[in-house]
Amino acid sequence: MKRKYGLSFSIVLMLFFIMPNTVHGYGWGYKKNYDNKLPELGKFGEILKGHDAIYADLTTGDKEIYFTFDNGYEQGYTEEVLEVLKKHQVPATFFVTGHYVKTEPDLVKRMVDEGHIIGNHSYNHPDFTTMTKEQIKEELDKLEKAVANVSGQKQTMYLRPPRGTFNENTLKWATEFGYVHVFWSLAFKDWETNNQKGWKYSYDQIMTQIHPGAILLLHTVSEDNAKALDKVITQLKKDGYTCKSLDDLMKKQLVPEGISL
């Protein structure tokens, strides 16, 4: 009887690991705020609790911001973005896909060499909420290995879910895999390469939504973003903002107040 029970338990575990993700999926979103304050999350605030997931710095209210970029494919503007970041000594996190690593290995290497962080945006950019735990892990592991093969970064700890979709299962599983989900508190429709509106559109969108602790999501396929970035950073510094990395944010969350590193 003991052997049969052990076998049955193993089968149940195996089925649990491969069974489909049947929990309802969500698309990340919030009510935008134009008064230099955090946007309202609604129910998403409760869903994120208990998981290693961030969308802004909620710890201090300091005028610190975090630049993140999503890189699915290259449109010719990432080098310009990197030059601006280098000029201002601003750290950033680039969430890349397998296609990007495969087609732009030199840019990925340059990002790491210049002190930026590579985040995991999955290898094939699927909707995680329709996948099993095992399938998601394969996506993340494959991307991490691809990054390690072309750069000095051997691990990825920050995850931006493809398409911004998530649910309780994907949050839980990512935490078990050792990842921190990174959403955002400032974004706008900047990814339509055939619908760019000029650098001032990007500049205005950022400056009207900016707030202390903001995690900005920008896409490097946007010419508007590339042309606006220098002006944006210059003005943000004049306004008293400091640009930090996600590693800095994690230290703030993990280290007790009053202890300096």
N, C-alpha and C positions, 0 to 999 in steps of 0.2 A: 504493500500500500504506500509506503514512504517513497519508493522509487517512482510510482505512478504519479504521486502528488508533485514530486520534484519535476518530473517531465512536463506535467500539465502547467505548472507555474512558469517554466521556461518558455513554453509555447505562448502563454498569455503575454509575457514580457516581449517576445518577438513580435506578436501581432500588434501590441501597443506601439512599438517602435516604428512599424511600417504602415499602420493604419492612416487613412487620409486625415488631413487637418479639417475637421468639420465645424470648428468654431467660426462664427460670423466674422468677416474681415472688415476692417475700417481703413479709410484713407485719411492720412494725417491732415489736420486743418484746425483753424482757430479763428476767433474774431479779431481782426486787425485793430491795432490801437495806434492812434496818431498823436498821442499826448506824451510820448517818451516813457511809456509804461509797458509792462508785460502784456501781451495779448491774452484774452480770455480763452481758456481751453474747454470749458464745459465738462462733459463726462470724461474726456480723455485724461484729465488730471487724475481722476480716481483710478482709471485703468492703468496708468503708468506706475502708480504706487506699488511698492514691493518688488519692482523690477529695476535692473540697472539700465535706466533709460533717462536721457536728458534732452531738453529742448532749449534751455537757457540756464544762466547762472542764477539760482534762486537763493544763494547763500548770504550775500552781503549787500547787494544793491550798488556795488562799486561800478564806476563807469568803465567797465572792461567789456570788450566784445571779442567775438570769436569768428574768424572767417573760415567758411567751409565751401568747397567747390565740388560739384558733381561732374565727373568726366566719363561719359559713355563712348564718345568718339571725338575726334579732333577736327576742328574747323579752322585752325590756323591762328588762334588767339592766345593759346596757353603760354607761349613764350613771352608775349607781351605782359600777360598777367604776372608771370614769374619775375620779369624784370622790375615791375612796379613793386612787388612784394620785397624784392631784394633791395631796391632803392630805399624803402622805408623801414627795412628790417622788421617786417611783419611776418609772423609765422602763420601757417594755414594748414588745413587738412584737406586733402584731395581724395574724394571717394571715387574709386575707379572700378571699371568692369573688366572682364577678361578680354573683350575686344580691344579696349584701350591699351591694356598692357601688351597685348600681342602686336598691335600696330604702332605703338609709340613707346617702345622700351626706353629710348634715350630720355624722353621727357619724364618718365616715371623715375628713372635713375637720378635725373637732375633735381627733381622735387626732394628726394631723400637727401642727396648730397648738399642741398642748400638749407637743410634743417626743417623741412616740412614733414608732415605725417601723411602716410598713405592709409586711407580707410577702406574698408571692405564694402563694396556696393554689389557684391555677388559676381559670379563669372558670366552668367548669361542673362541677367536682369529679368528674372521671372517674378511672378507674384507669389511671395512666400505663403500667403494665406491659403493657397490651394495645394500646398505641398506637404509631404510627410517630414517628420523630424530628420530622418536619414537623408532625404533629398536636399534639404536646406543645408545640412552639414557638409554634404558633398560640394555644393555650390561655394560655400565659404572656404572650405579647405583648398579647393582648386584655385580660387583667386589668390589666397594667401601664398600658396606655393608659386604661382606665376609671378607675384610681386617679388618674392625672395629670389627668384631666378634671375631677375634683371636689376636688382638694387641691393643696397646694404640693409634694408629692413626685412627681417626674417619673420616677423609676426605682425598680424593686424589685430588690434583690440577694439577698434571703433567700427561700428556697423551702421550703415544707413540703408534701411530696407528699400529694395527696388520699388519704384512708383509710390513710395511713402505708405505702402499698405502694411498692416500689422493686425494682430489680435492677441488675445491672452496667451495662446500657445506659442506663437512666434517670439513674443517677449520672453516667455519662460525658457524656451529652448535656447535662445541666443545667450541668455544669462548662464545657462548650464554649459554652453560652449566656451564661456569666458569672454563674451563680447559685451560692450556697452552700446546700447541703441542710441543713436544720435539723430534726433529730429531737429527742428529749427523754430525760431520765433520771428524770423524776418525772411520773407521771400516774395517773389512776384513772378509773373509770366515772362520769363526772359529767354526761354529755350527755343522759341520759334525763329529759326534762322532766316526765314523769308518774311519775317514781320518785325524787324528791328526798327526802333523808333528814334535812334539817336542817343548820344551819350547822356544828354540831360534827362531823358526819361529814366534811365537807370539811376542816375544821381539823385533825382527827386524821390524815386521810390524808396531808396535806401534812407535818405536823410529824413523823410517824413515818418518812417516807421522805426527809426533807430531808438533804442532804449538801453539803459544799463543792463549788462549781462546778456545781451542779444547773441544768439547763434545765427549767423547769416548763412543762408543757402543761396549760392550763385552758380550759374552754369557757365563753363568756359567756352561753350559754343557761341556765346553771345558777344557780338562785336560791341554792342552798347556797354556791356560790363567792362570789357577790356579798355575801352576809351575813357570810361568814367572812373575807373578804380583809383588812379593817381589823385584825382580831384577829391574823391570820396575820402580817402585816407588822410589827405592833407587837411580837409575841413574837420574830420572827426578828431584829429589831434588838436586842432585849434579849439574845439569844443570841450576838450578835457578828457577825451576817451583814450584808453590804452588798448592796444591789440594784443591778445594773449592766445596761447595754444590750448587745445583741448586737454593736454597733459596738465597745464596750469590749473584748469578748471577742476580736474579730477583730484589734484592735490588739495585744492581748497575744500572739496567735499569730504575728503578722507581724513585730513589732518585737523585735530581739534583747534578751535579758535584760540589765538594767543600763542600758538607754537609756530615758530618760524623755521623754515627749512634751509 
